[in-house]
Amino acid sequence: YGEFQTFQHYFKQINLSRMNSLQVCCGEFIRMILFLLNFIFWAAGGAILGIGIYVKVSIGKLPDANVSEDTLNSAALFLITLGCIVFVIGLLGCCGSLTQNRCMLLLYFALVTIIFLVEIVLAITIYVKKDSVETVFTDEFKDCMSKYYNDTAPLHTECIDVVNTFQSTLKCCGALEPEDWKNYSTATPPASCCSPDKTDDCDYGVTFEEGCIGVIENFVNSNTQYIGFGVLAIAVIQLLGMLFACYLRTYIMKRDEYEPYTV
């Protein structure tokens, strides 16, 4: 039995030597890449979170803001939520790779995988039902237009904010064309249909020429290539994060078979 233990110890030393020569350098390199990648995400998440908090506490004080307070509040909450998610995931990746903690790496891998799968499902759904999405958005925008001048309609104030924000930001008027407003009011179109220097005398002769749906469609169609590259870049980064985390965790587990290392 003693000879067997000596023989087993001898082969463990050989395997450890092989691991050191073949895997340690690669494992340490992957660990540093994973740390740097997630440090960037952690910093970006902190910046997004900070911007969201700043917008939230500065509502009503922002100079030259062309959007309503409700819209700013919604944007601030979105930025805060997004910033928290990115910040936490980046922190898990940084700490997991820096401390070589298998539990953190596993949690990081699981969270990134869930987000990646959700993005795939969402992208496929939007692509398959893009016509339905456009129809629903058009109907909802027209519904808000119908409530714009109706003081007793539900969500009257919210619809005013939404319509004014879209029209003033995108420089558009109506859903499909400025004349859409004639279906909901005999008066002039909203002031947000005109440029800032013409809001006092806004009428159908000086409104923005395009409808908001057309402006959005033109933007998406003219920037499809850039949007595609952006989505692909995010997907590649997420895949690299998952692969690096999986490899690093496997490397740590294999190393622990030969070294008395605890995580």
ABEGO torsion letter per residue (X at the ends): XAAAAAAAAAAAAAAAAAAAAAAAAAAAAAAAAAAAAAAAAAAAAAAAAAAAAAAAAABGABBGBABBAAAAAAAAAAAAAAAAAAAAAAAAAAAAAAAGBAAAAAAAAAAAAAAAAAAAAAAAAAAAAAAAAAAAAAAAAAAAAAAAABAABBGAAAAAAAAAAAAAAAGBBEAABAAAAAAABABBBBAAABBAAAAAABBAAABBABBAAAAAAAAAAAAAAAAAAAAAAAAAAAAAAAAAAAAAAAAAAAAAAABBBBX
